[in-house]
Each structure stands twice: as structure tokens, then as C-alpha cells.
């Protein structure tokens, strides 16, 4: 698992949008954190992504959105 990128303003804003959208879609699809994170990252890391607590590479979002 790769660590988050250094914090910069534009990346941080995009991550917040992605995190909010990812959580909304996951809940709409009635999927658990475990189901979505499996094979991509840990459950706790996905939770931190959704709650905008970490800056993440966009490749994580694409992998998670595929689920």
C-alpha cells in the first residue's frame, strides 16, 4: 500500500471531493467498507479516505470506484 502524497491545496480539494463521492456511492450501493476495500487497501485506510483524513493518489480512487 502506497502512502499518501504530500499535502498541496489542489490535491487536497480533489481528495475531499473524491472521498465524499466514494462514500456516497458506497452507501447507495449498500456495500460495506470491507467489501470495497478488499484487495485495494485496509478498511481503516478506506475509512480515512472517505473522511478526508489522508491525501491519496488518484489510482486508489479509480481502484475503489471500480468496485
C-alpha positions in Angstrom: 0.0 0.0 0.0 1.4 3.4 -1.0 1.5 6.2 1.4 -0.4 9.5 0.8 1.1 12.3 -1.3 2.5 15.4 0.4 -0.3 17.9 1.1 -1.0 20.5 -1.5 -4.1 22.7 -1.9 -5.4 21.4 -5.2 -4.8 17.7 -4.5 -6.4 18.1 -1.1 -9.6 19.6 -2.6 -9.8 16.8 -5.2 -9.3 14.2 -2.5 -12.1 15.7 -0.4 -14.5 15.6 -3.4 -13.4 12.0 -4.2 -13.7 10.9 -0.6 -17.3 12.3 -0.3 -18.3 10.9 -3.6 -16.8 7.5 -2.8 -18.6 7.3 0.5 -21.9 8.4 -1.1 -21.7 5.8 -3.9 -20.7 3.0 -1.4 -23.7 3.7 0.8 -26.0 4.0 -2.2 -24.8 0.5 -3.4 -25.2 -0.8 0.2 -21.6 -2.0 0.3 -19.5 -2.2 3.4 -16.1 -0.8 3.9 -14.8 -4.3 3.9 -16.3 -5.1 0.5 -15.0 -2.0 -1.2 -11.5 -2.1 0.4 -10.8 -5.8 -0.3 -7.7 -6.2 -2.4 -7.1 -2.4 -2.6 -6.3 -1.1 0.9 -7.2 -1.7 4.5 -10.6 -1.0 5.9 -9.2 1.7 8.2 -7.4 3.4 5.3 -10.6 3.5 3.2 -12.4 5.0 6.2 -9.8 7.7 6.5 -10.1 8.3 2.7 -13.8 8.7 3.0 -13.5 11.0 6.0 -10.8 13.2 4.3 -8.2 12.4 6.8 -5.4 11.4 4.3 -4.3 12.7 0.9 -4.3 9.8 -1.6 -3.1 9.1 -5.0 -5.8 9.1 -7.6 -5.1 5.5 -8.6 -6.6 4.4 -5.2 -9.8 6.2 -6.1 -10.0 4.5 -9.5 -9.4 1.1 -8.0 -12.1 1.7 -5.3 -14.6 3.2 -7.7 -14.4 0.0 -9.9 -15.8 -2.0 -7.0 
